[in-house]
């Protein structure tokens, strides 16, 4: 199952700056995960089956790709769905410069509800941690965190510290470092410019009369 999840993600090796502010050596193009929804649906069904034991009232997924997977899971469970949006926040030591917030219109519906946070891939956990913190501000009760793929051990540590169950369909070892501890920086390896990933779009011919 691990390889089946990885197949559409275009894994890359290099020196990358993550959303959390950490440096890492592994990158996935998560935008490709739900490009073919039928390929992801079986994974969402399996994750929903594992989350069904937690009797959740709602699934909350961080935008963007986590929310897509979360919506599939909520549909399978027959429960409510909510999402969280990325917002800027002060960074401590350069880490976690973004948070996540549930839209105002959805917040009241989550009060005192049992929530499962569902994400696509968890690495340093920026999206999950931000969503968890805001759900607490909503007075919601997070009972589980689910993901298709978990990289490294940060998600497990966070879940254990907060008394929340962590479920994933696949796990993969991964290294993350702060900028000051990064061996790639120490070795002089430049950060990858992720803008270089995108292939240039073809120049459209000007239509007659334009």
C-alpha positions as CSV (number, residue, x, y, z in Angstrom):
1,X,0.0,0.0,0.0
2,X,2.9,2.4,0.7
3,X,4.1,2.2,-2.9
4,X,0.6,2.6,-4.2
5,X,0.2,5.8,-2.2
6,X,3.6,7.1,-3.3
7,X,3.1,6.4,-7.0
8,X,1.3,9.6,-8.0
9,X,3.3,11.9,-5.7
10,X,6.5,12.4,-7.8
11,X,8.9,11.9,-4.9
12,X,12.1,14.0,-5.1
13,X,15.4,13.9,-3.2
14,X,17.3,17.1,-2.5
15,X,17.5,20.0,0.0
16,X,14.1,21.5,0.6
17,X,12.5,24.1,2.9
18,X,9.3,22.8,4.3
19,X,6.1,24.7,5.3
20,X,7.1,24.1,8.9
21,X,10.4,25.9,8.5
22,X,12.4,22.7,8.8
23,X,14.8,21.5,6.2
24,X,14.4,18.1,4.7
25,X,15.8,15.8,1.9
26,X,12.5,14.4,0.6
27,X,9.7,16.2,-1.3
28,X,6.4,15.1,-2.6
29,X,4.2,16.9,-5.2
30,X,1.0,16.5,-3.1
31,X,-1.0,18.4,-5.6
32,X,-1.0,15.3,-7.8
33,X,-2.5,13.0,-5.1
34,X,-6.2,13.8,-5.9
35,X,-5.7,14.5,-9.6
36,X,-7.4,11.1,-10.3
37,X,-9.9,10.8,-7.4
38,X,-10.8,7.2,-8.2
39,X,-7.3,6.2,-7.4
40,X,-7.4,7.8,-4.0
41,X,-10.9,6.6,-3.1
42,X,-9.9,3.1,-2.0
43,X,-7.3,4.6,0.4
44,X,-10.0,6.9,1.8
45,X,-12.3,4.0,2.3
46,X,-9.7,2.0,4.2
47,X,-8.8,5.0,6.4
48,X,-12.5,5.6,7.1
49,X,-12.9,1.9,8.1
50,X,-10.1,2.4,10.6
51,X,-11.5,5.6,11.9
52,X,-15.0,4.2,12.3
53,X,-14.1,2.8,15.7
54,X,-13.8,6.3,17.1
55,X,-17.5,7.3,16.6
56,X,-16.5,10.7,15.2
57,X,-19.1,13.4,14.7
58,X,-17.0,15.2,12.0
59,X,-13.8,15.0,10.0
60,X,-11.7,18.1,9.7
61,X,-9.1,18.3,6.9
62,X,-6.5,21.1,6.4
63,X,-6.6,22.7,3.0
64,X,-5.7,21.9,0.4
65,X,-5.0,18.2,-0.2
66,X,-5.8,17.1,3.3
67,X,-9.3,18.5,3.0
68,X,-9.8,16.6,-0.2
69,X,-9.0,13.3,1.5
70,X,-10.9,14.3,4.6
71,X,-14.1,15.0,2.5
72,X,-13.8,11.5,1.0
73,X,-13.4,10.0,4.5
74,X,-16.3,12.0,5.9
75,X,-18.5,10.9,3.0
76,X,-17.6,7.2,3.7
77,X,-18.3,7.6,7.4
78,X,-21.5,9.5,6.9
79,X,-20.5,12.2,9.2
80,X,-20.1,16.0,9.0
81,X,-17.1,17.6,7.3
82,X,-15.1,20.8,8.1
83,X,-11.8,22.2,6.9
84,X,-9.1,24.5,8.1
85,X,-7.4,27.3,6.1
86,X,-3.7,28.3,6.3
87,X,-3.0,31.6,8.0
88,X,0.3,33.4,8.8
89,X,1.5,33.4,12.4
90,X,4.6,34.5,14.3
91,X,7.4,32.0,14.0
92,X,9.5,30.9,16.9
93,X,13.1,30.3,15.8
94,X,11.9,30.3,12.2
95,X,9.6,27.2,12.8
96,X,5.9,26.9,12.1
97,X,5.4,30.3,10.4
98,X,1.8,29.3,9.4
99,X,-1.2,28.2,11.4
100,X,-4.6,26.8,10.4
101,X,-8.0,28.1,11.2
102,X,-11.5,26.7,10.8
103,X,-13.8,29.2,9.0
104,X,-16.1,31.2,11.2
105,X,-19.3,29.7,9.7
106,X,-18.2,26.1,10.7
107,X,-16.9,26.8,14.2
108,X,-20.1,26.6,16.1
109,X,-21.0,23.2,14.6
110,X,-17.8,21.7,16.1
111,X,-18.3,22.7,19.7
112,X,-18.1,19.6,22.0
113,X,-18.0,17.3,19.0
114,X,-15.7,14.3,18.5
115,X,-13.4,15.2,15.6
116,X,-10.9,13.2,13.5
117,X,-8.3,15.3,11.8
118,X,-7.6,13.8,8.4
119,X,-4.6,14.7,6.2
120,X,-2.9,13.3,3.1
121,X,0.7,13.2,4.2
122,X,2.1,14.2,7.6
123,X,5.7,15.2,7.9
124,X,6.6,17.8,10.5
125,X,2.9,18.2,11.1
126,X,2.5,21.9,10.5
127,X,-1.1,21.4,9.1
128,X,-2.2,18.9,11.7
129,X,-0.7,20.8,14.6
130,X,-2.3,24.1,13.4
131,X,-5.7,22.4,12.9
132,X,-5.5,20.7,16.3
133,X,-4.8,24.0,18.1
134,X,-7.7,25.7,16.4
135,X,-10.1,22.9,17.0
136,X,-9.2,23.2,20.7
137,X,-10.2,26.9,20.4
138,X,-13.5,25.7,19.0
139,X,-14.0,23.6,22.1
140,X,-14.0,20.5,19.9
141,X,-12.6,17.2,21.1
142,X,-10.0,15.7,18.7
143,X,-10.1,11.9,19.2
144,X,-8.0,10.7,16.3
145,X,-5.5,11.8,13.6
146,X,-5.6,9.9,10.3
147,X,-3.4,10.1,7.2
148,X,-2.6,8.2,4.1
149,X,1.1,8.5,4.8
150,X,3.2,9.5,7.8
151,X,6.8,10.5,7.4
152,X,9.2,10.2,10.3
153,X,8.2,10.2,13.9
154,X,7.1,13.7,14.7
155,X,3.4,12.9,14.1
156,X,3.5,9.9,16.5
157,X,5.3,12.1,19.1
158,X,2.6,14.8,18.8
159,X,-0.3,12.4,19.0
160,X,1.2,10.7,22.1
161,X,1.8,14.0,23.9
162,X,-1.8,15.0,23.3
163,X,-3.4,11.7,24.0
164,X,-4.8,11.2,20.5
165,X,-4.7,8.1,18.4
166,X,-2.7,8.2,15.2
167,X,-3.7,6.1,12.2
168,X,-2.0,5.8,8.9
169,X,-2.0,3.5,5.9
170,X,1.7,3.7,5.4
171,X,4.8,5.1,7.1
172,X,8.2,6.1,5.8
173,X,11.4,7.1,7.5
174,X,12.4,10.7,7.0
175,X,14.9,13.2,8.2
176,X,14.0,16.8,9.2
177,X,16.3,19.5,10.7
178,X,16.2,23.0,11.8
179,X,18.1,25.4,9.6
180,X,20.9,25.6,12.2
181,X,21.2,21.8,12.5
182,X,20.8,20.9,8.8
183,X,23.8,18.9,7.5
184,X,22.9,19.8,3.9
185,X,23.4,23.5,4.8
186,X,26.6,22.7,6.5
187,X,27.8,20.9,3.4
188,X,26.9,23.9,1.2
189,X,24.1,22.2,-0.6
190,X,21.7,24.9,-1.9
191,X,18.0,24.7,-1.2
192,X,16.0,23.5,-4.2
193,X,14.0,26.2,-5.9
194,X,10.6,24.5,-6.1
195,X,9.5,26.9,-8.9
196,X,11.9,24.9,-11.1
197,X,9.5,21.9,-10.7
198,X,6.9,23.4,-12.9
199,X,7.3,22.8,-16.6
200,X,6.8,25.9,-18.6
201,X,3.4,26.3,-20.2
202,X,3.3,26.4,-24.0
203,X,2.9,29.8,-25.5
204,X,-0.5,30.1,-27.0
205,X,-0.6,31.4,-30.6
206,X,-2.5,34.7,-30.9
207,X,-5.9,34.2,-32.4
208,X,-6.7,36.1,-35.6
209,X,-8.4,39.4,-34.9
210,X,-6.9,39.7,-31.4
